[in-house]
Amino acid sequence: MKLRNRWSYRGENRWDWEAFLDDEGTGDLSDVDSVEYLLHPTFPKPLVRVTQPEDGFALRTNGWGTFELSAFVHRKDGTIDKLTHNLKLSHEPPEGVS
């Protein structure tokens, strides 16, 4: 399972972006209960828990800079996996997936 992100450039060095889990078709997402995302400390609420499985437990937000994003994947069997991803935001292309 991978932690990934999508971005969309909005102008003036601001992006809408989302982080999500990608099980690459294995079906592992069905074993996930929730995901806690650890954002950069400059976010007002840097720890965000997502319990809705839609779109890979997607977290949607916006910002201006990149950082190493961490996610704690809480599985239904009680185990927790830590994933990291270097958040990508780009002007060219103005939209994408990393």
N, C-alpha and C positions, 0 to 999 in steps of 0.2 A: 504494500500500500504506500502511496506517495502523497505528500503534501504539495499542492500546486497553487498557482494564482493566475487570475485573469486581470487585465487592466484596460482602461479606456481613458485616453488623455482628454481632459476637459478644458485645457488652456491655462495660461498664467501659472505654469508649473504645478498644476493640480491634476490628480487622477482619481477616478472612481476605480476601486479594485475589490476583488473578492478572493478569499482563500478557501480552498476546498480539498477534500480527500478524493483521491482517484485510486480505485482498486484494480484498474486496468482490466476489467471484465472478469475478475476472479470470483465475485460475489461476496468478498470479505466485508463489504459495507454493511451487509445484513447482520454481522456480528457486533456492530458498533452501537453503543448506547448513547454516547455524547462525546463532544470534543471541546476541550478547553484550549483556546488560542491565547498565547502570550504575545502581546503586541509590544512595540517600542514604549519605553516608560513615558514618553511625551504624550501618549494618548490619555485622555481623562480617565478611562477605565481600561487599563492595559490587560486585564484578564477577563476574557469573554467566553462564556459557556454556550454552546449551541447544541440543542437537543432535537432539532428537526432534521431528519435525514435527507430532505430534499436537496438535490444538487450537491450531494456529497458533504452534507453538514456545512454548507456554505456560510461564511461570514462575509457580509458586505459592508464596506466602509469607504472612506476616501482619505487622501493624504498627499504629501508632497515629496517624501523621501523613501529610500529603500533601507531595509534592515533585515537581520536574520529573524525570521518568524518561527516560533515554536508552537507545536500542537501536542496536547496530551490526549491520546485517543483512549477513551474509557470503553472497554469491551463489555458485553453482556455477561461474560464469565468472571468479571471482577478484575481482570488484568488491565494494565495501563501501558500503552506504548508511547514513546516520545518520538516525534518526527520534527525535523527542521527543514526550512526552505529559505533560500535567499530571495526575498521578495524582488520581483522585477517590475519596473515601471519604465516605459519607453516613449519617446516622442515619435520615433520611427521604428517600427510601425506604431501608429497611434492606438491600436488595439491589438491584443494578443494574449497568449497563454504561455505560461512558463512552468 
